[in-house]
Amino acid sequence: MTTVREFAERVLFADSLGDKLAPPPAGLEDVARGPALAAPEAPGRPDGLLLSDTGVRAGFPALARVDDDCERGRLLHFFANHELLATELMALVLLKFPDAPAEFRAGVLRTLREEQMHTKLYLRRMRECGVEFGELPVNGFFWKLVAPMETPLDYVTRLSLTFEQANLDYSRGYARVFGDAGDAETAAILDRIYRDEIGHVHYGLEWFRKWRRGESDWKSFCSLLGFPLSPARAKGAFEFNEAGRREAGLDEEFIMELKAFARSRGRTPQVHWFNPGAEDELAGRPEGRAMKRVRRDLGLLMAFVARGDDVVMVEELPSTAHRLRLLEAGIELPEVVAWGDADRVRDRKLGGARPWAATADEVRRASELGLELPGTEPRLFSKIEHAELARRLLERGGWEMLAEVSTVGRAVSGIEDLARHASPGRDWVVKAAFGTAGRDQVRFAGGEPVEVPALRQGPCIVEPWLDRVLDFSIQYDRLDDGRLMRRGLVVLENTRGGQFRRARVTTRVTDFLDPGERRRVFADEDRRGGLAAWLEDVFEPILNDWLGDHLGPLGVDAMFYRDESGELRFRPVVEVNPRFTMGRVAVELDRFAPRPGTTVLSILPDSAPAPAGGLRLTESGKGAAFAAFLERAPRSRDESVRKT
């Protein structure tokens, strides 16, 4: 009489596939269970199937070539190794936990027998495609993450509810891939395995519920998965299969939370966060209530700048319902972590810090997360420095539409100094060296008395109030090799007080000028047109030199305006933002926005009516003062007029 222990030892340690895949003999009894077995470094395998410990891995076949027999066989090779690993892990469970309940062990044995059958189905089909098991290197990823289990609860959490649950997506998804490629036989195998996986997840879930304590299924599942495992591993890279999970018995909370969950499954994440008060910090001002509301309400915008494997730190987590609304709109958020739970991030391997602005306070905050962050030079934020950059560009010239040097700001240090520069007969504006969103600036008539609180901060800029025609921003990244990479163009819309309202992504800002003015902007012997040629040949080299050692994002605000004679002129630098900007967020959102039209990011008071057809990006409620929306709009001024 063969015992369960003897059978499990054969499956785990045999060095031939025949022995590993021979089903349990009739009359198998679970007696003489013996002592608990410590997990070996790796299961026994034939020479060609030894788990690689050298880091050598086979490249995963491209789905686009699944109609090719060789590529199909290579894909099945991966699947067969996964099923064989599951078989070996179940044998390990029987040997590692001899005191587990008999009903639990009987279920493991039944599941093991099905995994043996799955492996054989893949092997047969793989050979028909001309590929032999062992032709490709095999990895032991599942083994490394599941074999260290310390309890049967660990087993059902890691294998049944994580890897086998993910196969509810993978097996169904690949069945459709093969079916669409005309391979009905392989599709049928995957359909059969899919039905079995529903039973495997259901089995694991029943025991999970018997052994977990206190919390809901979802909270217990999250707390039991130790790094590097996370709930993200319980989802496959296909459509999320809600129906299969319901059939397996998972409750709605678990399914919806998992659907919305995101975390890196391999790539080292960058950590992003929103610190809109950078200019306040540089001016020596404490963060006020209004800026705290902005940071809280709009912090999730960094999720649209980040990539799927990144981490975004926020003041308050978005609800699962909000994440699901975004997901239904085609936007899957990266992992979002509340600052109050920052310990979840500190102990992980992280790739770098990406705050909104790299000021001294954020350098310290990055250090607390265990990250190095090169700080941005404070001078790059100063409007006085921006005016000097503009003057340098205008003196360099090179394009007839550039404004005269006299329109560029001058530094002033007091009311008397301001009066000398602000001559009567026109309106002027004075701006603090450090300020944003229209704050710390005052418009006044030349020759009239004016109170300028910003002068208490130190030197300010005074310049003529210009008759603006079009505000726009050029978004860049300064790369590690010192090159400037242009990321996009946005047309800006601000309130009368200078506060940001909208950024509209465009490929040509001139589309928003009158037709005659467009022709003048493009008039140039250079085939690129006057503006494009000047930006590439003059503006960007000088800007790149001015940036010094700065790396990372920046946006340069510029504008077209009319001079006193009514002529259209170009102001190349209104200000430089050596950080992320709302314009950059709009550029990044463009990858999510539906076509046709152009992407628009709007920031509005929470009490304002939502834009027609706009998708709310930030969450309502919770006392929100501000809201962000993603819209689609006409591509040009002409279309806007026609639409109106």
C-alpha positions as CSV (number, residue, x, y, z in Angstrom):
1,M,0.0,0.0,0.0
2,T,1.3,3.4,-1.1
3,T,0.8,6.3,1.4
4,V,0.2,10.0,0.5
5,R,3.6,10.8,1.9
6,E,5.4,8.3,-0.4
7,F,3.4,9.6,-3.4
8,A,4.2,13.2,-2.5
9,E,7.9,12.4,-2.1
10,R,8.0,10.8,-5.5
11,V,6.3,13.9,-7.1
12,L,8.6,16.3,-5.4
13,F,12.0,14.6,-5.7
14,A,11.7,12.4,-8.8
15,D,14.2,13.3,-11.6
16,S,12.0,12.0,-14.4
17,L,8.8,13.5,-15.8
18,G,7.2,10.1,-15.9
19,D,7.4,9.7,-12.2
20,K,6.4,13.2,-11.5
21,L,3.3,13.0,-13.6
22,A,2.1,9.5,-12.7
23,P,-1.3,9.9,-11.0
24,P,-1.9,8.8,-7.4
25,P,-2.3,5.0,-7.3
26,A,-5.6,3.4,-6.3
27,G,-6.1,2.8,-2.6
28,L,-3.8,5.6,-1.6
29,E,-4.1,6.2,2.2
30,D,-3.1,9.2,4.3
31,V,-1.4,7.3,7.1
32,A,2.1,7.3,8.5
33,R,2.4,11.0,7.6
34,G,5.9,11.4,9.2
35,P,7.6,14.6,10.4
36,A,7.3,17.9,8.7
37,L,9.7,18.3,5.8
38,A,11.8,21.5,5.4
39,A,11.4,22.9,1.9
40,P,14.4,22.0,-0.4
41,E,16.2,24.6,-2.5
42,A,14.4,23.3,-5.5
43,P,12.3,20.3,-6.6
44,G,13.9,17.3,-8.3
45,R,13.9,17.7,-12.1
46,P,15.4,16.1,-15.2
47,D,18.6,17.8,-16.3
48,G,16.9,19.9,-19.0
49,L,14.3,21.2,-16.6
50,L,16.4,22.2,-13.6
51,L,15.3,25.6,-12.3
52,S,17.8,28.2,-13.3
53,D,19.8,29.9,-10.6
54,T,21.9,31.9,-13.0
55,G,19.3,34.5,-14.0
56,V,19.1,33.0,-17.5
57,R,15.5,33.3,-18.7
58,A,13.8,32.6,-22.0
59,G,12.2,35.5,-23.8
60,F,8.4,35.4,-23.5
61,P,6.8,34.8,-27.0
62,A,5.0,37.6,-28.7
63,L,1.2,37.1,-28.9
64,A,1.2,38.6,-32.3
65,R,3.0,35.5,-33.6
66,V,0.8,32.9,-31.9
67,D,-0.3,31.6,-35.3
68,D,3.3,30.3,-35.8
69,D,3.7,26.7,-34.6
70,C,7.1,27.3,-33.0
71,E,6.0,30.5,-31.2
72,R,2.8,28.7,-30.0
73,G,4.9,25.8,-28.7
74,R,7.3,28.2,-26.9
75,L,4.3,29.8,-25.1
76,L,3.0,26.4,-24.1
77,H,6.4,25.6,-22.7
78,F,6.0,28.5,-20.2
79,F,2.5,27.2,-19.3
80,A,3.7,23.6,-18.8
81,N,6.4,24.7,-16.4
82,H,3.9,26.7,-14.4
83,E,1.6,23.7,-14.1
84,L,4.6,21.4,-13.1
85,L,5.6,23.9,-10.4
86,A,2.1,24.0,-9.0
87,T,2.2,20.1,-8.9
88,E,5.5,20.2,-7.0
89,L,4.3,22.8,-4.6
90,M,1.3,20.8,-3.7
91,A,3.4,17.8,-3.1
92,L,5.5,20.0,-0.8
93,V,2.4,21.1,1.1
94,L,1.5,17.4,1.8
95,L,5.1,16.9,3.2
96,K,5.5,20.2,5.0
97,F,2.2,20.1,6.9
98,P,1.5,16.6,8.0
99,D,-0.7,17.7,10.9
100,A,-3.1,19.7,8.6
101,P,-6.8,18.6,8.7
102,A,-7.5,15.5,6.7
103,E,-10.1,17.3,4.5
104,F,-7.6,19.9,3.6
105,R,-4.9,17.4,2.6
106,A,-7.5,15.4,0.6
107,G,-8.3,18.6,-1.3
108,V,-4.6,19.3,-2.0
109,L,-4.3,15.8,-3.3
110,R,-7.2,16.2,-5.7
111,T,-5.9,19.5,-6.9
112,L,-2.4,18.0,-7.4
113,R,-3.9,15.3,-9.7
114,E,-5.6,18.0,-11.8
115,E,-2.3,19.9,-12.1
116,Q,-0.6,16.8,-13.3
117,M,-3.3,16.4,-16.0
118,H,-2.9,20.1,-17.0
119,T,0.9,19.6,-17.4
120,K,0.3,16.6,-19.6
121,L,-2.2,18.4,-21.8
122,Y,0.3,21.2,-22.4
123,L,3.1,18.7,-23.1
124,R,1.1,16.8,-25.7
125,R,0.0,20.0,-27.5
126,M,3.5,21.4,-27.3
127,R,5.0,18.4,-29.0
128,E,2.4,18.7,-31.7
129,C,3.8,22.2,-32.3
130,G,7.3,20.8,-32.6
131,V,8.7,21.9,-29.2
132,E,10.1,19.6,-26.6
133,F,9.9,20.3,-22.8
134,G,13.3,21.4,-21.8
135,E,14.3,23.2,-25.0
136,L,13.9,26.6,-23.2
137,P,15.3,27.6,-19.7
138,V,12.7,27.4,-17.0
139,N,12.5,29.7,-13.9
140,G,11.4,28.9,-10.4
141,F,9.6,32.2,-9.6
142,F,6.5,30.4,-8.2
143,W,8.7,28.1,-6.1
144,K,10.7,30.9,-4.6
145,L,7.6,32.8,-3.5
146,V,5.4,29.9,-2.3
147,A,7.8,27.3,-1.0
148,P,8.9,29.3,2.1
149,M,5.2,29.1,3.4
150,E,5.0,28.5,7.1
151,T,1.4,27.5,7.5
152,P,-1.4,26.0,5.3
153,L,-3.0,29.5,5.4
154,D,0.2,30.8,3.7
155,Y,-0.3,28.2,1.0
156,V,-3.9,29.0,0.2
157,T,-3.1,32.8,0.3
158,R,-0.1,32.6,-2.0
159,L,-1.0,29.8,-4.4
160,S,-4.8,29.5,-4.5
161,L,-5.8,33.1,-4.0
162,T,-2.9,34.7,-5.8
163,F,-1.3,32.8,-8.6
164,E,-4.3,30.5,-9.3
165,Q,-6.7,33.5,-9.1
166,A,-4.5,35.3,-11.6
167,N,-5.0,32.3,-13.9
168,L,-8.7,33.1,-14.0
169,D,-7.7,36.0,-16.2
170,Y,-4.8,34.3,-18.0
171,S,-6.4,31.0,-18.9
172,R,-9.6,32.7,-20.2
173,G,-7.6,35.5,-22.0
174,Y,-5.2,33.0,-23.7
175,A,-8.1,30.8,-24.7
176,R,-9.5,33.7,-26.7
177,V,-6.1,34.5,-28.2
178,F,-5.7,30.9,-29.5
179,G,-9.3,30.8,-30.6
180,D,-8.9,34.0,-32.6
181,A,-5.8,32.5,-34.2
182,G,-7.8,29.5,-35.3
183,D,-6.2,27.0,-32.8
184,A,-9.4,25.5,-31.4
185,E,-7.5,22.6,-29.8
186,T,-5.3,24.7,-27.6
187,A,-8.2,27.0,-26.8
188,A,-10.2,24.0,-25.6
189,I,-7.3,23.0,-23.3
190,L,-7.2,26.5,-21.8
191,D,-11.0,26.5,-21.4
192,R,-10.8,23.2,-19.5
193,I,-8.0,24.6,-17.2
194,Y,-10.0,27.7,-16.6
195,R,-13.0,25.7,-15.3
196,D,-10.6,23.8,-13.0
197,E,-9.0,27.0,-11.7
198,I,-12.4,28.3,-10.6
199,G,-12.6,25.2,-8.4
200,H,-9.1,25.6,-7.1
201,V,-9.7,29.2,-6.1
202,H,-13.0,28.2,-4.4
203,Y,-11.2,25.4,-2.5
204,G,-8.5,27.8,-1.3
205,L,-11.0,30.4,-0.4
206,E,-13.0,28.0,1.8
207,W,-9.9,27.2,3.9
208,F,-8.8,30.8,3.9
209,R,-12.1,31.8,5.5
210,K,-11.8,29.1,8.1
211,W,-8.3,30.2,9.1
212,R,-8.2,33.9,8.7
213,R,-9.1,36.0,11.8
214,G,-11.4,39.0,12.3
215,E,-11.0,41.1,9.2
216,S,-12.8,40.9,5.8
217,D,-11.4,38.6,3.1
218,W,-9.8,41.5,1.4
219,K,-8.1,43.0,4.4
220,S,-6.9,39.6,5.6
221,F,-5.5,38.8,2.1
222,C,-3.6,42.1,1.9
223,S,-2.1,41.7,5.4
224,L,-1.0,38.1,4.8
225,L,0.9,38.8,1.5
226,G,4.5,39.7,2.4
227,F,6.8,41.6,0.0
228,P,7.4,41.0,-2.9
229,L,4.0,39.5,-3.2
230,S,1.0,41.9,-3.4
231,P,-2.6,41.7,-4.6
232,A,-1.4,42.9,-8.0
233,R,-0.1,39.3,-8.5
234,A,-3.7,38.0,-8.3
235,K,-4.6,39.7,-11.6
236,G,-3.6,38.6,-15.0
237,A,-2.5,40.8,-17.9
238,F,-5.9,40.4,-19.6
239,E,-9.4,41.7,-19.0
240,F,-10.3,41.5,-15.3
241,N,-12.6,38.5,-14.9
242,E,-15.3,39.5,-12.5
243,A,-17.6,36.6,-13.4
244,G,-15.0,33.9,-12.8
245,R,-14.2,35.3,-9.4
246,R,-17.8,35.5,-8.4
247,E,-18.3,31.9,-9.5
248,A,-15.3,30.9,-7.3
249,G,-17.0,32.5,-4.3
250,L,-15.1,35.8,-3.8
251,D,-17.3,38.6,-2.4
252,E,-18.0,41.9,-4.1
253,E,-15.7,43.9,-1.8
254,F,-12.8,41.6,-2.6
255,I,-13.5,41.7,-6.4
256,M,-13.9,45.5,-6.6
257,E,-10.9,46.2,-4.4
258,L,-8.7,43.9,-6.4
259,K,-9.9,45.3,-9.7
260,A,-8.9,48.8,-8.5
261,F,-5.6,47.7,-6.9
262,A,-2.3,48.6,-8.5
263,R,1.3,47.9,-7.6
264,S,4.5,47.3,-9.5
265,R,5.1,43.6,-10.3
266,G,8.7,43.9,-11.3
267,R,9.9,47.4,-12.4
268,T,11.5,49.4,-9.6
269,P,8.9,52.2,-9.0
270,Q,9.5,55.9,-8.9
271,V,7.8,57.7,-6.1
272,H,5.7,60.8,-7.0
273,W,4.0,63.4,-4.9
274,F,2.4,66.8,-5.2
275,N,3.9,69.9,-3.4
276,P,2.3,72.9,-5.0
277,G,3.7,75.3,-2.4
278,A,7.3,75.3,-3.7
279,E,7.3,79.1,-4.4
280,D,5.9,79.8,-0.9
281,E,8.7,77.7,0.6
282,L,11.3,79.7,-1.3
283,A,9.7,83.0,-0.3
284,G,9.9,81.9,3.4
285,R,6.2,81.7,3.9
286,P,4.5,78.9,5.9
287,E,1.9,76.9,4.0
288,G,-1.4,78.6,4.3
289,R,-4.9,77.0,4.4
290,A,-5.6,77.6,0.7
291,M,-2.4,75.8,-0.4
292,K,-3.1,73.0,2.0
293,R,-6.5,72.5,0.3
294,V,-4.8,72.6,-3.1
295,R,-2.3,69.9,-2.0
296,R,-5.1,67.7,-0.6
297,D,-7.6,68.2,-3.3
298,L,-5.3,67.9,-6.4
299,G,-2.7,65.5,-5.1
300,L,-4.0,62.7,-7.2
301,L,-3.0,64.6,-10.4
302,M,0.5,63.1,-9.9
303,A,-1.0,59.7,-10.7
304,F,-1.6,60.8,-14.3
305,V,2.1,61.8,-14.6
306,A,3.3,58.6,-13.1
307,R,3.5,55.2,-14.9
308,G,1.6,52.1,-14.0
309,D,4.4,50.6,-11.9
310,D,5.1,53.8,-9.9
311,V,3.9,54.9,-6.4
312,V,2.0,58.1,-5.8
313,M,1.9,59.6,-2.3
314,V,-1.2,61.5,-1.3
315,E,-2.8,63.2,1.7
316,E,-6.0,61.1,1.4
317,L,-6.6,57.9,-0.5
318,P,-9.1,58.0,-3.3
319,S,-12.1,55.7,-2.7
320,T,-12.4,52.4,-4.4
321,A,-15.5,53.8,-6.2
322,H,-13.5,56.7,-7.6
323,R,-10.7,54.4,-8.8
324,L,-13.3,52.2,-10.5
325,R,-14.9,55.2,-12.2
326,L,-11.6,56.1,-13.6
327,L,-10.9,52.5,-14.6
328,E,-14.2,52.3,-16.5
329,A,-13.1,55.5,-18.4
330,G,-9.8,53.7,-19.4
331,I,-7.5,55.2,-16.7
332,E,-5.8,52.6,-14.4
333,L,-4.1,54.4,-11.6
334,P,-0.7,53.3,-10.3
335,E,-0.3,52.4,-6.6
336,V,-1.5,55.2,-4.4
337,V,-0.3,55.4,-0.8
338,A,-1.3,57.8,2.0
339,W,1.5,59.7,3.7
340,G,0.2,58.3,6.9
341,D,1.2,54.8,5.6
342,A,4.6,55.8,4.3
343,D,6.2,52.9,6.1
344,R,4.7,50.6,3.4
345,V,7.0,52.3,1.0
346,R,10.2,53.0,3.0
347,D,11.3,49.3,3.2
348,R,10.9,48.6,-0.5
349,K,13.4,48.9,-3.3
350,L,12.6,52.2,-5.0
351,G,13.9,53.8,-8.2
352,G,13.8,57.5,-7.3
353,A,11.8,60.5,-6.1
354,R,9.7,62.6,-8.5
355,P,8.0,65.4,-6.5
356,W,6.1,68.3,-8.2
357,A,9.1,70.5,-7.3
358,A,12.5,69.5,-5.9
359,T,12.9,72.1,-3.2
360,A,14.9,71.7,0.0
361,D,11.9,70.5,2.0
362,E,11.2,67.8,-0.6
363,V,14.9,66.7,-0.6
364,R,14.5,66.1,3.1
365,R,11.2,64.3,2.6
366,A,12.8,62.1,-0.1
367,S,15.6,61.2,2.3
368,E,13.0,60.1,4.9
369,L,11.8,57.6,2.3
370,G,15.3,56.4,1.7
371,L,15.7,58.2,-1.6
372,E,18.3,60.7,-3.0
373,L,16.8,63.7,-4.7
374,P,19.0,66.4,-6.3
375,G,17.5,69.7,-5.3
376,T,16.6,72.4,-7.9
377,E,18.6,75.7,-7.6
378,P,16.3,78.3,-6.0
379,R,17.5,80.9,-8.7
380,L,15.6,78.9,-11.4
381,F,12.3,79.7,-9.6
382,S,13.0,83.5,-9.5
383,K,11.1,85.8,-11.8
384,I,14.0,88.1,-11.7
385,E,16.1,85.4,-13.2
386,H,13.4,84.7,-15.7
387,A,13.4,88.3,-16.8
388,E,17.2,88.2,-17.2
389,L,16.8,85.1,-19.4
390,A,14.2,86.8,-21.5
391,R,16.4,89.9,-21.9
392,R,19.3,87.6,-23.0
393,L,17.0,86.0,-25.6
394,L,15.7,89.2,-26.9
395,E,19.2,90.7,-27.2
396,R,20.2,87.6,-29.2
397,G,17.2,88.3,-31.5
398,G,16.9,86.2,-34.7
399,W,13.1,86.7,-35.3
400,E,11.2,89.8,-36.3
401,M,8.2,89.1,-33.9
402,L,10.3,89.3,-30.7
403,A,9.4,92.1,-28.4
404,E,11.6,95.0,-27.7
405,V,13.9,94.8,-24.7
406,S,12.0,97.5,-22.9
407,T,9.0,95.2,-22.4
408,V,11.0,92.8,-20.2
409,G,10.7,93.2,-16.5
410,R,13.2,95.3,-14.4
411,A,14.1,94.5,-10.8
412,V,12.8,97.0,-8.2
413,S,13.4,97.0,-4.4
414,G,11.0,99.6,-3.1
415,I,8.0,101.9,-3.8
416,E,10.3,104.8,-4.9
417,D,12.3,102.5,-7.2
418,L,9.0,101.1,-8.6
419,A,7.7,104.7,-9.3
420,R,10.8,105.5,-11.3
421,H,10.3,102.5,-13.6
422,A,6.5,102.6,-13.9
423,S,6.0,105.8,-16.0
424,P,2.5,107.3,-16.4
425,G,0.3,106.6,-19.4
426,R,0.0,102.8,-19.3
427,D,-0.8,100.0,-16.9
428,W,2.0,98.1,-15.1
429,V,2.3,94.9,-13.1
430,V,4.7,94.2,-10.3
431,K,5.5,90.6,-9.4
432,A,7.3,89.0,-6.5
433,A,10.4,87.0,-7.2
434,F,8.7,83.9,-5.9
435,G,5.0,83.5,-6.6
436,T,2.6,81.3,-8.6
437,A,-0.9,81.2,-10.0
438,G,-1.3,85.0,-10.0
439,R,-0.4,85.4,-6.4
440,D,2.0,88.1,-5.2
441,Q,1.5,90.4,-8.2
442,V,-0.4,93.7,-8.5
443,R,-1.6,95.5,-11.6
444,F,-1.6,99.3,-11.3
445,A,-1.7,102.5,-13.4
446,G,1.6,104.3,-13.9
447,G,1.9,107.4,-11.8
448,E,-0.8,106.3,-9.3
449,P,0.0,105.4,-5.7
450,V,0.2,101.7,-5.1
451,E,0.6,99.3,-2.2
452,V,2.7,96.3,-3.1
453,P,2.9,93.8,-0.2
454,A,5.2,91.6,-2.3
455,L,8.0,94.2,-1.9
456,R,8.3,93.1,1.7
457,Q,9.7,89.8,0.3
458,G,12.6,91.6,-1.4
459,P,13.3,92.6,-5.0
460,C,10.3,92.4,-7.4
461,I,9.8,92.7,-11.1
462,V,8.0,95.6,-12.7
463,E,6.9,95.4,-16.4
464,P,4.2,96.8,-18.7
465,W,0.8,95.2,-18.6
466,L,0.6,93.6,-22.0
467,D,-2.5,93.2,-24.3
468,R,-2.3,89.4,-24.3
469,V,-3.5,87.5,-27.4
470,L,-2.5,83.9,-26.6
471,D,-0.7,82.3,-23.6
472,F,1.0,79.0,-24.0
473,S,3.5,76.8,-22.4
474,I,6.3,74.5,-23.8
475,Q,6.8,71.4,-21.7
476,Y,10.3,69.9,-21.4
477,D,12.4,67.3,-19.7
478,R,16.1,67.9,-19.0
479,L,17.6,64.5,-19.4
480,D,20.5,62.9,-17.5
481,D,22.8,63.5,-20.5
482,G,22.0,67.3,-20.4
483,R,19.7,67.3,-23.5
484,L,16.4,69.1,-23.5
485,M,13.5,66.9,-24.7
486,R,10.3,68.7,-25.7
487,R,7.3,66.9,-24.3
488,G,4.5,68.9,-25.6
489,L,2.7,72.3,-26.1
490,V,-0.3,73.6,-24.3
491,V,-2.5,76.7,-24.7
492,L,-3.2,78.2,-21.3
493,E,-6.3,79.8,-20.0
494,N,-6.1,81.8,-16.7
495,T,-8.5,83.9,-14.7
496,R,-8.3,87.7,-14.7
497,G,-6.4,87.4,-11.5
498,G,-3.8,85.1,-13.1
499,Q,-5.0,81.8,-11.6
500,F,-4.7,78.7,-13.8
501,R,-8.0,77.4,-15.2
502,R,-7.3,75.3,-18.3
503,A,-4.5,73.8,-20.3
504,R,-5.3,72.6,-23.9
505,V,-2.8,70.2,-25.5
506,T,-1.9,71.1,-29.1
507,T,0.7,70.4,-31.7
508,R,0.7,74.0,-33.0
509,V,-0.1,77.0,-30.8
510,T,-0.5,79.0,-34.0
511,D,-3.8,77.2,-34.7
512,F,-5.3,79.5,-32.0
513,L,-4.3,82.7,-33.8
514,D,-6.3,84.5,-36.5
515,P,-5.4,83.1,-40.0
516,G,-3.5,86.3,-41.0
517,E,-1.5,86.2,-37.9
518,R,-0.7,82.5,-38.4
519,R,0.9,83.4,-41.8
520,R,3.0,86.0,-40.2
521,V,4.3,83.6,-37.5
522,F,5.2,81.1,-40.2
523,A,6.7,83.6,-42.6
524,D,10.4,82.8,-42.8
525,E,12.8,81.5,-45.4
526,D,13.4,78.5,-43.2
527,R,11.0,75.7,-44.1
528,R,10.2,75.1,-40.4
529,G,8.6,78.5,-40.1
530,G,9.8,81.5,-38.0
531,L,8.7,80.4,-34.6
532,A,9.7,76.7,-34.9
533,A,13.1,77.7,-36.3
534,W,13.8,80.3,-33.6
535,L,12.8,77.9,-30.8
536,E,15.2,75.2,-32.1
537,D,18.1,77.4,-33.1
538,V,18.1,80.1,-30.5
539,F,15.7,79.6,-27.6
540,E,16.4,76.0,-26.6
541,P,20.3,76.3,-26.7
542,I,20.2,79.4,-24.5
543,L,17.6,77.9,-22.2
544,N,19.6,74.7,-21.9
545,D,22.7,76.7,-20.9
546,W,20.7,78.8,-18.4
547,L,19.4,75.7,-16.6
548,G,22.8,74.8,-15.2
549,D,22.7,71.4,-13.5
550,H,18.9,71.1,-13.4
551,L,17.4,67.7,-14.4
552,G,13.8,66.7,-14.8
553,P,10.6,68.4,-15.8
554,L,10.2,72.1,-16.6
555,G,7.6,74.3,-18.4
556,V,8.3,77.6,-20.1
557,D,5.3,80.0,-20.3
558,A,5.3,82.3,-23.3
559,M,2.8,84.5,-25.0
560,F,1.7,86.4,-28.1
561,Y,0.5,90.0,-27.4
562,R,-0.2,93.2,-29.2
563,D,2.1,96.2,-28.8
564,E,0.9,99.8,-28.5
565,S,0.6,100.0,-32.2
566,G,-1.5,96.9,-32.4
567,E,1.2,94.7,-34.0
568,L,1.4,91.1,-32.9
569,R,4.5,90.4,-30.9
570,F,6.1,87.4,-29.2
571,R,7.3,87.2,-25.6
572,P,9.5,84.1,-25.3
573,V,9.6,83.9,-21.5
574,V,6.9,85.0,-19.2
575,E,8.2,82.6,-16.5
576,V,10.0,79.4,-16.2
577,N,8.7,76.6,-13.9
578,P,11.6,74.2,-13.1
579,R,9.1,71.6,-12.0
580,F,6.0,69.8,-13.0
581,T,3.1,72.0,-14.1
582,M,-0.5,71.7,-14.9
583,G,0.5,72.0,-18.6
584,R,2.7,68.9,-18.1
585,V,-0.2,67.0,-16.4
586,A,-2.4,67.9,-19.5
587,V,0.3,66.5,-21.8
588,E,0.5,63.3,-19.8
589,L,-3.3,63.0,-19.8
590,D,-3.3,63.0,-23.6
591,R,-2.5,59.3,-23.6
592,F,-5.8,58.6,-21.8
593,A,-8.2,61.0,-23.6
594,P,-10.6,59.6,-26.3
595,R,-10.3,60.9,-29.9
596,P,-11.0,63.1,-31.9
597,G,-10.3,66.6,-30.5
598,T,-7.6,67.7,-28.2
599,T,-7.0,67.1,-24.5
600,V,-8.0,69.8,-22.0
601,L,-7.2,69.8,-18.2
602,S,-9.4,72.1,-16.2
603,I,-9.0,73.1,-12.5
604,L,-12.2,74.6,-11.2
605,P,-13.7,75.4,-7.8
606,D,-15.5,72.3,-6.5
607,S,-18.7,74.3,-6.4
608,A,-18.5,75.3,-10.1
609,P,-20.6,73.3,-12.7
610,A,-18.7,70.4,-14.2
611,P,-17.7,70.9,-17.8
612,A,-20.1,69.2,-20.2
613,G,-18.8,65.7,-20.9
614,G,-15.8,66.2,-18.6
615,L,-14.4,63.3,-16.6
616,R,-13.7,64.2,-13.0
617,L,-10.2,63.2,-12.2
618,T,-10.1,64.1,-8.5
619,E,-12.7,63.0,-5.9
620,S,-15.7,65.0,-4.9
621,G,-16.9,65.3,-1.3
622,K,-14.6,65.2,1.7
623,G,-14.8,69.0,1.9
624,A,-13.0,69.4,-1.5
625,A,-12.5,73.0,-2.6
626,F,-11.0,72.3,-6.0
627,A,-11.7,69.8,-8.8
628,A,-9.8,68.6,-11.8
629,F,-11.5,67.5,-15.1
630,L,-10.4,65.9,-18.3
631,E,-12.2,67.1,-21.4
632,R,-12.0,66.9,-25.2
633,A,-12.2,70.1,-27.2
634,P,-11.9,71.3,-30.8
635,R,-8.3,71.2,-32.1
636,S,-8.1,74.9,-33.2
637,R,-9.5,78.4,-32.8
638,D,-11.4,78.0,-36.1
639,E,-13.1,74.8,-34.9
640,S,-14.0,76.5,-31.6
641,V,-15.6,79.4,-33.5
642,R,-17.5,77.1,-35.8
643,K,-18.7,75.0,-32.9
644,T,-19.9,78.2,-31.1
